[in-house]
Every structure is written in structure tokens, then in C-alpha cells.
Amino acid sequence: MRLATLRDGSPDGRLVVVSPDGGSCAPAPYPTLQSALENWANAAPQLAAVTTFPDALDPEAIIAPLPRAWQWLDGSAYQSHGDLMNAVLGIAKPETDLPLMYQGTSDKFYGPGDDVKFPDEALGIDFEGEFGVIVDAVPMGVKPEQALGHIKLIVQINDWSLRTLAGPEMKTGFGWIQAKPPCSMAAFAITPDELGNDWRNGRVCLTLKVDWNDRQFGAANGEPMGFGFHELVAHAARTRDLVAGTVIGSGTVSNADFREVGSSCIAERRGIEVIDEGAPRTEFMRFGDTVRMVAVDAAGRAPFGMIEQKVVKA
Amino acid sequence: MRLATLRDGSPDGRLVVVSPDGGSCAPAPYPTLQSALENWANAAPQLAAVTTFPDALDPEAIIAPLPRAWQWLDGSAYQSHGDLMNAVLGIAKPETDLPLMYQGTSDKFYGPGDDVKFPDEALGIDFEGEFGVIVDAVPMGVKPEQALGHIKLIVQINDWSLRTLAGPEMKTGFGWIQAKPPCSMAAFAITPDELGNDWRNGRVCLTLKVDWNDRQFGAANGEPMGFGFHELVAHAARTRDLVAGTVIGSGTVSNADFREVGSSCIAERRGIEVIDEGAPRTEFMRFGDTVRMVAVDAAGRAPFGMIEQKVVKA
């Protein structure tokens, strides 16, 4: 099942069920994705029962499948990304065996085609291609094996980052505020079964193709997460209940053979340059630059649709 | 104007306007505080026009004035608190001239009388008495002097913290997840004019009385913030628009003469013990312990009402 949200002037938009070919849609029996997630046991079979799609799906009308969420927690579950980021930021590897995770702003997710506004190019504008899951209500203290059953939907995310601000904010120990403005979501939120065998061990085993200004920049596979999403959910829920509709991210998709497959963010390439050449060479994004992200399976199918955005001056 | 929210089974509760004596209330012309904040230019005069209060205000029915928010950003604006926390956590003073701020979980704020649940006493259960402001929609890049006008309501907050987890999470640079479960709010959200001259320079110049297990623990005054709330709002909005209903906290209220006035959290007292005696002596909270927090003015009046809670095992 694939779900999308259409622009209707309200903050949460209007939920639709998308046809298997992605070209058409039908009104959902729940007005918004948040309302469906709060009643998922009933909503899931009702949404799945929608099998006729009378309306053409206008790509221009698609906003983020969950345009705002009560909670957004982003992990950093790819070790090869973490190592490179430490290199580029000049930060020691964190002394922890637990997942790394930060709480991000959740009141807005950009839609897949929205222009993304930043105040200043000098802030080090960067994309971060990643996957995310959306859970129903999760009780405090959930175990990873139970957490897997709370993962109701999977999404593809661009976690926009401002690198000039990121290092100094990390050094405060308080995490990121200014360095992490709102993220973007690709067009479709999908149920795990849509991925078939590409959803395994709590991981999205698809290749995330990232193009910067129409040139391929990365094509890392989602499989080698150091922690699966079910483990990230359990980590998040250790001392709190998770509200239905909480979004949990993987962190930047990254593979150990990053020199071959490329990267899902600029900072990672700069980390490689620091290691290989002693200093970063690739600059961050400029106003007018574009980024396109699409996760594809072995057959070339793109279950989440696409993110295709331009950065603009606020 | 003082506003409260009453339990009605819905996540956002039902907004009421509270009488000057705090004993009675009237239904508000907006169903929830969030809905009023999204239309504040219209809502404020309509709420202020309510001058008859036909209903007795049942303290048991009061939940947090904003039971959930789209965004919660908490500063750490009292230098004397920061210095003591660095001492107790063994963390160097952050090298920044900017406000310290973290993004916290906002999908739930406990009400003033709710029991507060934690999984384990060994996590270092601690209270943090502070003040907070609620803004209407704030545009990215707002200046502090403009931000002052976006502060529509003031609240009193208990920022629950799990100290055993806090230090290790800080060292990751990602900020707090497990160490910062949901906060609590005192009974009333008030307009700044309610404080008269005790609201000045973007600071709540009231004494925050904190009792732990019915014994006075602290009575620090809110005035000596290193940054005013307007500066915290501007910091938060540097790279993002702030959604209406964003809550911004002061951090633990603390005064330089903490040995005389006491502290608003246990960790701070432990920091004093580390400095004075070489090691902390005061233990953190146990299940069954209570904390009461009330901000009072020179006349003994308590504009926010009270927080009075018990910690229990989840």
C-alpha cells in the first residue's frame, strides 16, 4: 500500500491511496495520515480495501505524506557515515554502544517538489539522503523485536543540514537547533510489505540514488545499518512513550565502499577528501542548486517516488 | 489574562479563561489553546473580552495549558546553572557566545497534578524548575527586538531529566533523547501583562519556590537570565520559521547566590557539593517522591498556579 498527501490548504493536507502504477489515486477513508496512524488497526484494512483509483495523481499537488509530525527523531546508524563526519568535523568518535539519535524539528516536512529556503549560502547547505519509519503508538520500554511490529510505514527523507553550524552546535552537547532546519519527504509513505524482500532485518535494502545538479553524486544501499529501525525505535522509547505518527530516521545512507558508490551528503564526500587529500575540496550547495533523490529496487522501481528540490534564499 | 485547559478526553483538552482570583472559569471562544495561538490577533481580544466566569474551576480537571505542542525548544540561559552542571557532569564549558538550546519532545506535557512515570530510579530522576514562553508564528531571521512581540503567553515548566543518561548523551554531540522525557506545565498560561513590572527585559522576575518532599529546596529568582526570552526566540528562528504554539524554555532557574537561595534541580545542588565537598552527597528522586513548584511575586501571588507531582514507576 502506498499513501500520499495532497495539498488542500490545510497543514495536514488530504490523504489519498495511490494506485500500484503510481499514476492515479483514490480518496482515503481517513482525512489525514496522522488520523489514520492514530487508528491504524482499523485504518490499515480500510486503506488496503481501496482498489479502484478514479483520480489522476497530479505530482504538483503532492506534499509530504506526513506534512507535520508530533515527533521526529533521527538516528545516525551507518557507521561509515559517522566515521567520515567525525573526520570532517574534527570530532572524536562518540564513546557509546547505543544508537546515535537527535530530536529534530517536526512541525514541518517539505514536500518532494518544494523549494527549500535558507538564509545564507555561507551556512554550508547540505542534503542528507536517508530512510525513515513511521510508528503507531509505542509504549515506553518496548523491546526491539516488539518494536518491529509498530513500524507501520516507511518513508524516504532528505535531512537538510547546515554544516557551518553543525560542528559548533555538537560541541555544546545540546545537539542541533540552527544546523537542522525542516526535512523533506519523498512522495509516498509505503507499508513494509511493498518492499517485499527488500525490507529485512528492520532495514530498507534499496539503493538510494542521489543527483546533485543533475549529476550522480551517490548510490549507496540502505542495508548496512549498524542498528535496524526496530532497534532505533526501542532506543527512542526507552524513557518515553512514542506518540502515533512519530517519525524515526536512519541517518545518512552510507556504505563502506563510499569511494565507489558515492555519498548521500556533501559532508561525507568532504570527509573522504580530508582523509585522502588532507582538506575538503567540494563546496556546499549554492542558491539555485538542485538535488534529486530516489530509492530504487533491482527492477528499477521507485517505491517512494522522488524528492526533487531546489535551494533558494529565504 | 490567564488561560487553562481542562481534561475532556481529547489530546488537546478544552480551553477556558480563568477568573482573576483563580477560582472560576468560563468557556473560551476557541476550543483549544493551539487553535487560539494560530489566530492570536483575533483570539486575544476575544479571550480578553470574557469577564464573567460562571463555572467553578476544578483543580483536578486541569491539564497542561498546552497539552502538546508542535515544537519545544529549551534554553539554558542561567549561567550559574550551566557552571554547576558542567562541574557535576565533568564537561568543559561550551565554547560559544550563543544561547545553549536543545530540541525536546513536545508531543506531551504533563499537567500540574499528574503522576510522572519513569522506568527506573537508577536513571537519576531530577526536576528542573523553569519558565517558558509560547509564541505565535515567528518568521525565520526575526531580530530579538521583534521577537519580543511574538511572545504571547508565559508558562511555568518542570523539565524532567534523567541525569545518569544526560552526561553520556551530551558527549555524543547529538543532544538528549533518553535523558529528557516529557516535561510538565503549571496550571495557567498567562499573558505577559499579568506580570506587570515582573516581566521586564524578556525575563520573568519572579521567585520560583521549589519544594522536594514538602521541604523547601530552592527559591531562585528568574531575573538573571544571560539571554532574555526574546533572544532565545531569535536564536531558535535563525534558520527556521517557528510554528505558532512553539514553546521556548529558559532552562533551570538559577541564581549566583545558590548557596543561600537553593536550587531548582537536584543536579545543581550536587554540583555545589562537588565544588564544596569534592563529591555529590544528595541522591536523586525515588519513586513516591513529590515535587512542588510555584512562582510567586512580592505580594505572594502565584500567577501560574502550581506544579505538584509525584514520581512513579512506569
Interface residues (C-beta under 8 A of the other chain):
Chain A: R68 W70 Q71 L73 S76 I91 P94 E95 T96 L100 M101 Y102 Q103 G104 T105 S106 D107 K108 K117 F118 P119 L123 M140 G141 L162 L165 P168 M170 K171 T172 G173 F174 G175 W176 I177 Q178 A179 P181 P182 H235 A236 R238 T239 R240 D241 V243 T246 A314
Chain B: R68 W70 Q71 L73 S76 I91 P94 E95 T96 L100 M101 Y102 Q103 G104 T105 S106 D107 K108 K117 F118 P119 L123 M140 G141 L162 L165 P168 M170 K171 T172 G173 F174 G175 W176 I177 Q178 A179 P181 P182 H235 A236 R238 T239 R240 D241 V243 T246 A314
